[in-house]
Amino acid sequence: MTVLVWAEHNGVALKDATLNAVTAAAQLGAVHVLVAGFGVDSVAAQAAQIAGVEKVLVADDAAYAHGLAENIAPLVVAVMADHDAFVATATTTGKNIAPRVAALLDVAQLSEILSVEGPKTFTRPIYAGNAIATVESSDAKLVITARGTAFAKAEATGGSAVIETVSGAGESGLSSFIGAELAKSERPELTSAKIIVSGGRALKDADTFAATILPLADKLGAAVGASRAAVDAGYVSNDYQVGQTGKIVAPEVYVAVGISGAIQHLAGMKDSKTIIAINKDEDAPIFQVADFGLVADLYTAVPELTGKL
């Protein structure tokens, strides 16, 4: 089986999500990586160095500069003529492209797989991760999104893949890039951070959230996350949301401050290596998954903890 992996990048460098996808794809067969963009020679060179990658396919066209799924999906479908499976990490970008590819190929997508059990058999979470289903595809070609936290990152160096040029239809005319408003932070990126400090609805407002969570995160060198309730209340932007409808994370340490532990939030962080919960409600569901729990008023406990670090 020959597997095509979607290379996630920012136009200059590969993102770690690509390395997770390569690991998943390698369990199916020979790995080829598709790099689409404009002026992406450096990205292709990085992809060629990933251990386990046999070939890098480069589509360099202005139509792919911003990764618009309406332009990328037909390109992937064209390249899939020589491949048996398409794998993307279940990031915002991967979830945007893969369903379109599946629709154009007229196959059923296999979403957020956790493991590869056979050539066409996989496990994936259902019911917000409360159960794991084993699924088998009967389609001739596979379209898969892989949960990044379930697969280790492939080695970024050590490979020597061949680089080839491919082309697609280019501009589809279905969408256009207007602009991007990117959140900039000196803190680690949420999905790749080793330590995450998250805040919930109990933090009252944006100013309280910042005054309570940010100093602790800075002391720990941590990324900042939030529950959906905190995001919906306007404390922080949705870039910070952890959960089933946000980002799926699995850091070494996850500190949940004032988060009750709704099912959709737990689905996004319960694979963390060590979970620390601070909540004044001793019956909060978060304590059922926490390795360490502190029943206390966060307005007293968090500043005290920050001061001792």
Kinemage of the C-alpha trace (Angstrom):
@kinemage 1
@onewidth
@group {chain A} dominant
@subgroup {mainchain}
@vectorlist {calphas} color= white
{ca met a 1} P 0.000 0.000 0.000
{ca thr a 2} L 1.249 3.472 -0.874
{ca val a 3} L 0.128 6.249 1.479
{ca leu a 4} L -0.045 9.971 0.735
{ca val a 5} L 0.498 12.209 3.763
{ca trp a 6} L -0.633 15.825 3.847
{ca ala a 7} L 2.278 18.063 4.919
{ca glu a 8} L 1.044 20.741 7.274
{ca his a 9} L 3.261 23.829 7.202
{ca asn a 10} L 3.277 27.615 7.454
{ca gly a 11} L 4.996 28.216 4.138
{ca val a 12} L 8.448 28.180 5.719
{ca ala a 13} L 8.643 25.176 8.025
{ca leu a 14} L 6.823 21.913 8.600
{ca lys a 15} L 4.522 21.658 11.605
{ca asp a 16} L 4.887 18.817 14.089
{ca ala a 17} L 1.477 17.477 13.039
{ca thr a 18} L 3.101 16.185 9.857
{ca leu a 19} L 5.434 13.980 11.894
{ca asn a 20} L 2.477 12.380 13.708
{ca ala a 21} L 0.763 11.700 10.377
{ca val a 22} L 3.909 10.061 8.983
{ca thr a 23} L 4.022 7.668 11.940
{ca ala a 24} L 0.399 6.666 11.362
{ca ala a 25} L 0.897 6.292 7.610
{ca ala a 26} L 4.048 4.179 8.032
{ca gln a 27} L 1.932 1.488 9.694
{ca leu a 28} L -0.014 1.117 6.448
{ca gly a 29} L 2.727 1.100 3.832
{ca ala a 30} L 5.192 3.211 1.866
{ca val a 31} L 4.965 6.884 2.805
{ca his a 32} L 4.857 9.734 0.298
{ca val a 33} L 4.428 13.317 1.535
{ca leu a 34} L 2.534 15.999 -0.399
{ca val a 35} L 3.820 19.547 0.064
{ca ala a 36} L 1.494 22.117 -1.489
{ca gly a 37} L 2.112 25.846 -1.354
{ca phe a 38} L 3.941 28.684 -3.088
{ca gly a 39} L 7.698 28.969 -2.759
{ca val a 40} L 7.906 25.891 -0.545
{ca asp a 41} L 11.308 24.479 -1.517
{ca ser a 42} L 12.537 24.730 2.079
{ca val a 43} L 9.461 22.870 3.338
{ca ala a 44} L 9.988 20.120 0.766
{ca ala a 45} L 13.625 19.792 1.832
{ca gln a 46} L 12.537 19.371 5.451
{ca ala a 47} L 9.934 16.780 4.473
{ca ala a 48} L 12.575 14.810 2.561
{ca gln a 49} L 14.595 14.475 5.768
{ca ile a 50} L 11.800 12.834 7.777
{ca ala a 51} L 12.724 9.286 8.672
{ca gly a 52} L 10.577 6.736 6.849
{ca val a 53} L 9.483 8.985 3.977
{ca glu a 54} L 10.245 7.528 0.539
{ca lys a 55} L 9.111 10.367 -1.705
{ca val a 56} L 8.105 14.024 -1.416
{ca leu a 57} L 5.661 15.396 -3.981
{ca val a 58} L 5.750 19.178 -4.381
{ca ala a 59} L 2.918 21.249 -5.846
{ca asp a 60} L 4.272 24.796 -6.068
{ca asp a 61} L 1.577 27.166 -7.291
{ca ala a 62} L 0.155 30.493 -6.142
{ca ala a 63} L -3.251 28.804 -5.917
{ca tyr a 64} L -1.973 26.726 -2.985
{ca ala a 65} L -0.235 29.578 -1.158
{ca his a 66} L -2.827 29.844 1.607
{ca gly a 67} L -3.897 26.219 1.783
{ca leu a 68} L -7.481 26.827 0.695
{ca ala a 69} L -9.196 23.456 0.954
{ca glu a 70} L -11.269 24.115 -2.186
{ca asn a 71} L -8.009 24.284 -4.186
{ca ile a 72} L -6.081 21.619 -2.286
{ca ala a 73} L -8.711 18.849 -2.380
{ca pro a 74} L -8.749 18.458 -6.213
{ca leu a 75} L -4.940 18.374 -6.151
{ca val a 76} L -4.968 15.578 -3.582
{ca val a 77} L -7.551 13.636 -5.588
{ca ala a 78} L -5.392 13.893 -8.722
{ca val a 79} L -2.325 12.623 -6.858
{ca met a 80} L -4.392 9.853 -5.237
{ca ala a 81} L -4.588 8.115 -8.635
{ca asp a 82} L -1.225 6.563 -7.721
{ca his a 83} L -1.902 6.081 -4.002
{ca asp a 84} L -4.059 3.791 -1.888
{ca ala a 85} L -4.622 6.000 1.159
{ca phe a 86} L -4.559 9.653 2.186
{ca val a 87} L -3.617 10.546 5.757
{ca ala a 88} L -3.834 13.936 7.460
{ca thr a 89} L -3.575 14.808 11.116
{ca ala a 90} L -6.912 15.776 12.686
{ca thr a 91} L -6.024 19.464 12.968
{ca thr a 92} L -8.215 22.319 11.777
{ca thr a 93} L -6.521 22.148 8.374
{ca gly a 94} L -6.660 18.374 8.119
{ca lys a 95} L -10.343 18.322 9.057
{ca asn a 96} L -10.990 20.936 6.386
{ca ile a 97} L -9.263 19.104 3.542
{ca ala a 98} L -9.928 15.401 4.205
{ca pro a 99} L -13.767 15.448 3.982
{ca arg a 100} L -13.593 17.198 0.624
{ca val a 101} L -11.114 14.605 -0.635
{ca ala a 102} L -13.365 11.795 0.590
{ca ala a 103} L -16.399 13.327 -1.130
{ca leu a 104} L -14.566 13.759 -4.433
{ca leu a 105} L -13.335 10.159 -4.254
{ca asp a 106} L -16.823 9.001 -3.181
{ca val a 107} L -15.516 7.104 -0.147
{ca ala a 108} L -16.285 7.195 3.571
{ca gln a 109} L -13.758 9.074 5.689
{ca leu a 110} L -12.182 7.389 8.720
{ca ser a 111} L -11.977 10.166 11.303
{ca glu a 112} L -9.505 10.656 14.157
{ca ile a 113} L -8.084 7.142 14.225
{ca leu a 114} L -6.210 6.114 17.361
{ca ser a 115} L -4.471 2.997 16.044
{ca val a 116} L -3.942 0.891 12.947
{ca glu a 117} L -5.180 -2.665 13.510
{ca gly a 118} L -4.889 -3.938 9.937
{ca pro a 119} L -4.657 -2.821 6.297
{ca lys a 120} L -8.184 -1.374 6.488
{ca thr a 121} L -9.012 -1.742 10.180
{ca phe a 122} L -8.630 1.039 12.738
{ca thr a 123} L -9.791 2.192 16.151
{ca arg a 124} L -11.376 5.579 16.749
{ca pro a 125} L -13.123 7.311 19.671
{ca ile a 126} L -16.906 7.649 19.856
{ca tyr a 127} L -19.202 9.254 22.444
{ca ala a 128} L -16.623 11.953 23.251
{ca gly a 129} L -13.967 9.329 23.847
{ca asn a 130} L -15.985 7.315 26.346
{ca ala a 131} L -15.874 4.308 24.020
{ca ile a 132} L -13.441 3.118 21.361
{ca ala a 133} L -14.850 1.653 18.145
{ca thr a 134} L -13.046 -0.718 15.820
{ca val a 135} L -13.939 0.140 12.230
{ca glu a 136} L -13.108 -1.496 8.910
{ca ser a 137} L -13.308 0.189 5.532
{ca ser a 138} L -14.598 -1.517 2.406
{ca asp a 139} L -13.558 1.316 0.078
{ca ala a 140} L -10.865 0.896 -2.562
{ca lys a 141} L -9.078 4.023 -1.349
{ca leu a 142} L -8.797 5.232 2.232
{ca val a 143} L -9.151 8.801 3.487
{ca ile a 144} L -7.998 9.070 7.087
{ca thr a 145} L -7.505 11.716 9.741
{ca ala a 146} L -5.289 10.623 12.621
{ca arg a 147} L -5.442 12.007 16.143
{ca gly a 148} L -1.977 13.459 16.643
{ca thr a 149} L -1.816 12.656 20.341
{ca ala a 150} L -2.238 8.933 19.579
{ca phe a 151} L 0.858 8.638 17.378
{ca ala a 152} L 4.450 9.463 18.251
{ca lys a 153} L 6.294 11.989 16.106
{ca ala a 154} L 8.483 10.537 13.394
{ca glu a 155} L 12.141 11.547 13.506
{ca ala a 156} L 12.514 14.856 11.691
{ca thr a 157} L 15.978 13.950 10.400
{ca gly a 158} L 17.676 10.882 9.044
{ca gly a 159} L 15.645 10.432 5.873
{ca ser a 160} L 16.673 11.014 2.263
{ca ala a 161} L 13.475 10.991 0.216
{ca val a 162} L 13.307 11.731 -3.477
{ca ile a 163} L 11.635 15.052 -4.341
{ca glu a 164} L 9.318 15.189 -7.358
{ca thr a 165} L 7.125 17.932 -8.798
{ca val a 166} L 3.392 17.434 -9.305
{ca ser a 167} L 0.664 19.745 -10.550
{ca gly a 168} L -3.044 20.121 -10.104
{ca ala a 169} L -5.936 22.141 -11.446
{ca gly a 170} L -4.797 25.184 -9.486
{ca glu a 171} L -7.376 27.868 -8.731
{ca ser a 172} L -10.866 26.413 -8.371
{ca gly a 173} L -12.675 29.747 -8.135
{ca leu a 174} L -14.765 28.466 -5.220
{ca ser a 175} L -13.057 30.548 -2.539
{ca ser a 176} L -10.511 33.320 -2.166
{ca phe a 177} L -8.071 34.353 0.537
{ca ile a 178} L -8.952 37.713 2.097
{ca gly a 179} L -6.633 37.877 5.081
{ca ala a 180} L -5.521 36.202 8.279
{ca glu a 181} L -5.669 37.403 11.857
{ca leu a 182} L -3.150 35.239 13.666
{ca ala a 183} L -2.801 35.102 17.416
{ca lys a 184} L 0.821 35.785 18.317
{ca ser a 185} L 2.309 34.589 21.572
{ca glu a 186} L 5.744 33.985 23.028
{ca arg a 187} L 4.336 30.967 24.844
{ca pro a 188} L 4.512 27.449 23.362
{ca glu a 189} L 1.910 26.428 20.783
{ca leu a 190} L -0.994 24.674 22.484
{ca thr a 191} L -0.925 21.325 20.681
{ca ser a 192} L 2.836 20.847 21.026
{ca ala a 193} L 3.375 22.241 24.552
{ca lys a 194} L 4.738 19.994 27.301
{ca ile a 195} L 2.877 21.944 29.989
{ca ile a 196} L -0.547 23.569 29.662
{ca val a 197} L -2.408 25.739 32.167
{ca ser a 198} L -6.122 26.021 31.366
{ca gly a 199} L -8.818 28.168 32.906
{ca gly a 200} L -12.577 27.750 33.041
{ca arg a 201} L -15.782 29.690 33.508
{ca ala a 202} L -15.038 30.242 37.223
{ca leu a 203} L -12.510 32.950 36.288
{ca lys a 204} L -15.376 35.454 35.824
{ca asp a 205} L -13.999 37.670 33.029
{ca ala a 206} L -11.084 38.286 30.665
{ca asp a 207} L -9.135 40.457 33.106
{ca thr a 208} L -9.442 37.904 35.915
{ca phe a 209} L -8.440 35.110 33.555
{ca ala a 210} L -5.311 36.998 32.499
{ca ala a 211} L -4.383 38.022 36.045
{ca thr a 212} L -4.785 34.497 37.400
{ca ile a 213} L -3.711 32.116 34.625
{ca leu a 214} L -0.981 33.986 32.749
{ca pro a 215} L 1.448 34.479 35.683
{ca leu a 216} L 1.269 30.758 36.512
{ca ala a 217} L 1.767 29.805 32.863
{ca asp a 218} L 4.762 32.145 32.608
{ca lys a 219} L 6.373 30.638 35.687
{ca leu a 220} L 5.939 27.126 34.278
{ca gly a 221} L 6.873 28.030 30.698
{ca ala a 222} L 3.482 26.667 29.750
{ca ala a 223} L 0.949 27.191 26.983
{ca val a 224} L -2.428 28.636 27.940
{ca gly a 225} L -5.688 26.816 27.314
{ca ala a 226} L -9.336 27.317 28.190
{ca ser a 227} L -12.597 25.451 28.443
{ca arg a 228} L -15.342 26.065 25.909
{ca ala a 229} L -17.348 27.901 28.568
{ca ala a 230} L -14.468 30.355 29.081
{ca val a 231} L -14.121 30.902 25.343
{ca asp a 232} L -17.870 31.373 24.842
{ca ala a 233} L -17.896 33.876 27.691
{ca gly a 234} L -15.228 35.917 25.893
{ca tyr a 235} L -12.387 35.452 28.379
{ca val a 236} L -10.008 34.385 25.571
{ca ser a 237} L -10.212 33.689 21.827
{ca asn a 238} L -11.158 30.278 20.457
{ca asp a 239} L -7.485 29.597 19.628
{ca tyr a 240} L -7.163 28.634 23.294
{ca gln a 241} L -10.049 26.178 23.424
{ca val a 242} L -9.248 22.639 24.546
{ca gly a 243} L -11.876 19.958 24.020
{ca gln a 244} L -13.844 17.925 21.550
{ca thr a 245} L -14.773 21.055 19.590
{ca gly a 246} L -11.399 22.689 20.231
{ca lys a 247} L -7.873 21.310 20.267
{ca ile a 248} L -6.915 17.814 21.372
{ca val a 249} L -3.834 17.916 23.603
{ca ala a 250} L -1.729 15.422 25.542
{ca pro a 251} L 1.023 17.352 27.358
{ca glu a 252} L 3.290 16.050 30.089
{ca val a 253} L 1.395 18.214 32.614
{ca tyr a 254} L -2.113 19.673 32.311
{ca val a 255} L -3.244 22.110 34.998
{ca ala a 256} L -7.026 22.679 35.033
{ca val a 257} L -8.024 25.770 36.997
{ca gly a 258} L -11.707 26.379 37.702
{ca ile a 259} L -12.752 23.789 35.110
{ca ser a 260} L -15.605 21.494 36.132
{ca gly a 261} L -14.732 18.787 33.630
{ca ala a 262} L -17.573 18.545 31.131
{ca ile a 263} L -17.373 15.527 28.826
{ca gln a 264} L -16.452 17.597 25.781
{ca his a 265} L -13.505 19.175 27.637
{ca leu a 266} L -12.265 15.865 29.025
{ca ala a 267} L -12.281 14.435 25.496
{ca gly a 268} L -9.612 16.976 24.562
{ca met a 269} L -7.160 16.512 27.435
{ca lys a 270} L -7.680 13.248 29.324
{ca asp a 271} L -4.693 11.624 27.569
{ca ser a 272} L -2.366 14.094 29.328
{ca lys a 273} L 0.410 12.331 31.257
{ca thr a 274} L -0.284 14.165 34.537
{ca ile a 275} L -3.492 16.091 35.242
{ca ile a 276} L -3.675 18.603 38.106
{ca ala a 277} L -7.078 20.052 38.976
{ca ile a 278} L -7.900 23.046 41.190
{ca asn a 279} L -11.592 23.510 41.918
{ca lys a 280} L -13.615 24.423 44.992
{ca asp a 281} L -16.325 21.880 44.100
{ca glu a 282} L -15.160 18.524 45.427
{ca asp a 283} L -17.751 16.749 43.248
{ca ala a 284} L -16.502 18.292 39.998
{ca pro a 285} L -16.064 15.623 37.277
{ca ile a 286} L -12.517 16.853 36.608
{ca phe a 287} L -11.367 15.113 39.798
{ca gln a 288} L -12.334 11.731 38.323
{ca val a 289} L -9.535 11.983 35.754
{ca ala a 290} L -7.062 14.108 37.754
{ca asp a 291} L -3.851 12.598 39.104
{ca phe a 292} L -3.649 15.388 41.673
{ca gly a 293} L -6.642 17.360 42.890
{ca leu a 294} L -6.852 20.394 45.130
{ca val a 295} L -10.252 21.359 46.533
{ca ala a 296} L -9.725 25.062 47.151
{ca asp a 297} L -10.697 28.556 46.068
{ca leu a 298} L -8.646 29.192 42.941
{ca tyr a 299} L -8.282 32.884 43.822
{ca thr a 300} L -6.283 31.860 46.875
{ca ala a 301} L -4.603 28.677 45.644
{ca val a 302} L -3.324 29.828 42.252
{ca pro a 303} L -1.574 33.047 43.413
{ca glu a 304} L -0.045 31.087 46.282
{ca leu a 305} L 1.194 28.396 43.907
{ca thr a 306} L 2.550 31.000 41.501
{ca gly a 307} L 4.361 32.754 44.336
{ca lys a 308} L 6.110 29.560 45.426
{ca leu a 309} L 7.422 28.696 41.960
